[in-house]
Amino acid sequence: MLDAATDVFSRVGYAEARIGEIVELSSVSVGSIYHHFGGKAEIFEALWQRYTDALWQAVRAGSAAARAAGEQDPIELVIAGARAYLGALSVPAVAALSRIIVSGDLPPDFSARMRQEQDRWIRSNLPVFGSGDNLDARLRAAVLVAVLGEAESLYAHGRDESSLDVVIESTAGMLRRLLAP
């Protein structure tokens, strides 16, 4: 059912999406959808959770792989996580969700939910840059998150799958320059 919703939101956007079209594509009853999700906004929330879970998992795996390969520099570990974040966009389901999210066609007041998640990403990176009370550390973590968001948006809007490697390499280089002590 969530795959059907992804397809519908990808094609027509959130505002124009209809539960009936999701029902047709998924072969799930209208009652079942409303029982499990309550409505279109809750379906979108479930897709958002799927999307953020995939990205968090990719970042953790990327950083862990770099650490297992002997990397100890905290900035390089962050960059490995950033590479993995963007690399997750090569997975068609994650790329489709990314295009939906960056489209800006979202449920009312969803921007506050997105800001909460952005703050979560910033907080998760603070230890790399210093204390959470340190303005420099907060700014560097925010720059990291902003650069990743812009790189993702650029890739999602371009929809040129061959450009992902270029986006990843360019972003890694930019982060290395921006985050150097």
Number of C-alpha atoms within 10 A of each C-alpha: 17 15 15 17 24 22 20 20 24 18 13 13 19 22 12 11 17 16 16 12 14 24 18 13 14 14 11 14 14 14 11 12 19 14 10 10 15 12 14 19 15 15 20 23 15 15 20 18 12 15 19 16 12 17 21 16 14 21 24 17 16 22 22 16 16 18 16 10 9 9 15 11 12 14 17 19 21 24 25 22 25 26 22 22 23 25 21 21 23 15 10 11 16 20 21 21 24 22 22 25 22 16 15 12 15 17 14 9 8 15 12 10 12 13 11 12 13 16 15 11 16 22 15 11 20 20 14 15 19 15 12 15 9 11 11 14 21 20 14 22 25 19 16 23 18 14 17 21 15 13 17 24 17 16 23 22 12 12 14 10 13 10 12 21 14 11 19 22 13 13 22 22 12 14 21 16 10 13 17 10 8
